[in-house]
Amino acid sequence: MSIGHLEMRRIEQLSNTIFGVAMTLLAYQAPREKFTGADPQWREIWHVYGAYISTLLLSFIVAGMFWYSHQRRLAYASHGNRAEVVFNLFFLLSIILLPVTCGLYGNNYDSPNVTMLYSINLLLIALFNTVLWAIAAAKRNDWPTLLAPSFSLVLFIVALAVCLIDPHWPKFVWPVAFLTPILSAWVERRRGRDIGADQLG
């Protein structure tokens, strides 16, 4: 291994810690409002906590989805140069910001500016993830690998564009990102069949 290359295993150790802390901190931004009565009804509970719980679940699943993609990429490209390490750090920074923007959006979901801030955070996560996959795929000329991360990137770009029209619409676009792991699995199966066919040929 050359001096300019580093084992990505060290990034993996750091990233597991950051993802774990960030995904835990999502729950610490819950509303602190008190209920009007001693025995709150379901409607009142949902009114106070519903938006935040929905945002927490969305953020947790998104973080889990990108953690999975991150782990796959580190296994795919076990060594990286300084630029890749820097991009990985920016990627992890965008993950650290997720509990902050999740808390803001969960408590102020009607605010256009807060919705846009949350959308930008999700877009940055997808952008850094796609750039890192592009760097790894370019080394092997394995461009089909970019299909899944590019899908999530385009989706979050669309969500941000939709946010400029109506801040209530992105919440219907973001969940579509959950199809990304399915798309990734389909690409891997397709590649496996192609490799098998080439070996038989």
N, C-alpha and C positions, 0 to 999 in steps of 0.2 A: 504494500500500500504506500503511495506517495505521500510526501509531507502535506500536500494541499488537500488530501482527502481524509475524511473522518468517518468512523464507524457510526452509523445512524442508530445503533443500539443505545447510545448515550442520549440521543434525542428522544428515543422511545421511552426511556426511564423518566425523563423530564416531562414528556407529554402525558404519560399516564397519570402523573401527579397533578398536573394542571387540569386535565379533563376531569379527574375525580373531584378536585376541589371546586371547579367551576360548576359541575353538575350538582354538587351538594349545595352550593351557595344559591342556586336558583330558588330554593325553598325559603331562604332567609329574607326575601324581599316582599313577603306577604303583607297585605294590608293590616294595619294595627287598629282599625276602627272598632269601637264597641257597639254591641247591639243595643237597640232601644229597650228591649224587654229582657227579663231573666230567662225566658224560654223562647229563643228565636225560632221563627218558622222557616221552613225550607226556602220559601221565596226570598226572605230576608237574607238568609245565609248565601243563597246564590247571587243575590244583588251585590253583596259585599265582596264575596270571594270568587264568584263564577268566572269573571274575566281573567283574574289572575291565575286561577287553576288551569284554565284553558291555555293561557300563555306559557305557564310552567310546563305543562305536558308537551306542547309544541316545541319549546326550547330544549327540553330534555331529550326528546326523540331526535331533533336536529343535531344536538351535540353528540348523541350516540351514533347517529348515522355518519357524522364526519370523523368520529373516533375510529369507527370501523374502517372507513376509507383510509385514514391515516395509518392504521396498523397494516393494512394491505400494501400501502405504498412503501412503508419502511421494509417490509418483507420483500417486495418487488425490487427495491433499490437499496441494498444493505450499506452502501457507502455513498458519501456525497462530498462535494467541495464546499468552500466557504460560502458561496452564493446560496447554495441549497440550505445550509445551516441558517443563514440570515433569513431566508424566506420561511423556513420552518418556525423561526422565532416570531416573525410577523403573524404567521398563521396561529400560533399559540396565543399571541396577544389578542387576536380577534376572538378567540375562545374565552379568554379572561374577561373581555368586555361583555360577554353574553349575559351573565347574571345582572349586570347593571342595566342594560337595555331591556332585558326581560322584566325587571322590576319596574322600570319606568313605563313600559307599555302596559303591563298588567294592571297598573294603578291609574293610568291615564290613557286608556285605549281609544278615547274619543278625540284625542289631540292629534291633529295632522302632523305636527312637527315631531312628536314622540313616535308616531307610527313610522314616519320616514327614517328616524334615527335607528329604530329597530330593524327596518328593512335594509338600511345601509350596513348594519352589523352582519346580518345574514349574508348579504351580498359579498362583503369582504371575506368572510369565512370561505364561501364558495370560490371566490376569485383566487385566494392564496392556495387553496386545495388544488384547483385546476392548474395553476402555474407549476406547482410542485409535481403534479402528475405529468405535465407536458415535458418538464425537464427530464424526468425519469424515462418517459416513453421515447424521447428523442435519442437517447443513448442506444436504444435497441431498434429504433425505427418501427416501433410498435404502436402505431397511431390509433387502432381500434380501442386501445385501453382508455383513450380520452373520452370515449362516448358517454360513459356514466357521469364523470365529474363535469363534463361540458353541459350535460343535461341539467344538472342542478344549478350551474352558473347561469344558464340562459333563463331558467325558471325564476331565479331570484332577481335577475335584471327585469324580467316582465313584471314581477311583483312590485319592484320599485317604480317602474313606469306607471303601473296601475295606481300606485299610491298618489301620484301626482294628479290623477283624475278624481279619485275618491278614496280617502284614507280607510274606508270600511271594506274595500274590496280585497286588499292583499291577503287578509285572513282566509279567503277562499282559494288563493293561489298557493300559499306556502305549503299546505299539506300535500300537494301533488309531489313535492320533493321526496316524499316517503317512497316513491316508486324507484328512486335512484338505486338502492341496493338490489332490487329485483332486476333492473336493467343491467347492473354490473354482473350479477349471477348469470344472466342470459348471455352476455358477451363472453364470459369465461367458458360456459358450456359450448358456445359456438366455436370458440378458438380451440377447445379441446377436441371437438369433432374434426375440425380442419387439420389439426396436427396429426390426429389418428389417420385421416384419409391420406395425408401426404406420406406418412410412414408406410402405409399399405401400398401406396402407389410406387 
